[in-house]
Amino acid sequence: MHTKNTRLQQLLYMIEQFRIARQREISLGKYMPWKRFTQQELNDEACATYKNLLVGRSLRIPDRNRILTIADYLELSSDGRNDLLLAAGYLPIQTEISGNALEQAIGQAQHTMNVLPFPAMIVTHTEDIKGYNESFHRLFGFPESHAYDHLMNRIDLHFNPDLPVYLRSTFDRSSFEKWKTHAVQGIRLFKKNHILSRYDDWYQRVLNRLERYLPEEQWLEDALATGDIDNGELTQTILTRSESNGELIPIQYKQLSITTGSLMAPKVQVFLPVDDAARRIFEELGCHVNEEQK
């Protein structure tokens, strides 16, 4: 059984191991130039009692929020952060799931999507699209070919010209501005929602996926660097083909998210009509548009 003193010693040992590892990585250019990851710097930036703890002048284990601050200063992944929390005697923070748990959650999301009367898709925390229903396929003119399976991610869905959403969402100045606003809002919300995971490998892979499109979308980097997150409802415009006459018609729609568990993902992203043209298209798809939406 751990005594408070041995728990503290194990915690300090773990922090020192992480700190020394970060010092060795400084030459790789991975961290802010001002960071030297010294004991004094950790004391000044993250835990004002750290040096006293090291020399035994204080025996009080830092509180949970202080442990999180230390983990943030050391730029630890979710696993590293949770290791520190456990070493200090606190419950870990679960932000994402993987493996069998993720597959089961996707199955639950699939069941939810199957009973929805609207276009919908299943999205994981990595923005991967793990399924969509027939009305989504018809609304967005999604390709049936498996040649596009490697693009089944919301970033590709939004930015890749090989998929229909990009071209059909940017057909005039007004639609292009809405498309840009939606892109900026979506990326900012992703960063906000997953702030505790920003040092995880999967998080960096999502940003790397986005960066592939930055040379073609030079406005995006500047837009992301300024302004606050707009949490207001955002409508989008897209050209979609009417199944009654075959014409491409501009419609406005909005999105909402449905989660089936305690975490933010996987989630079912649902698409709802906003204007009369959209309601007519949705009815052609067999979607139930109630009187309130009309």
ZIKAHU-V707917 format. One record per run of one state. SS is the DSSP state (hx for helix, st for strand, lp for the rest). FROM is the first residue (numbers start at 1). LEN is the number of residues. If there is no record, write none. Layout:
# ZIKAHU-V707917
ss,from,len
SS,FROM,LEN
SS,FROM,LEN
This chain:
# ZIKAHU-V707917
ss,from,len
lp,1,3
hx,4,25
lp,29,10
hx,39,7
lp,46,4
hx,50,6
lp,56,8
hx,64,10
lp,74,4
hx,78,10
lp,88,11
hx,99,16
lp,115,5
st,120,4
lp,124,4
st,128,5
lp,133,1
hx,134,7
lp,141,5
hx,146,6
lp,152,1
st,153,1
hx,154,6
lp,160,4
hx,164,5
lp,169,4
hx,173,21
lp,194,1
hx,195,3
lp,198,3
hx,201,11
lp,212,6
hx,218,7
lp,225,11
st,236,6
lp,242,6
st,248,12
lp,260,7
st,267,7
lp,274,2
hx,276,9
lp,285,10
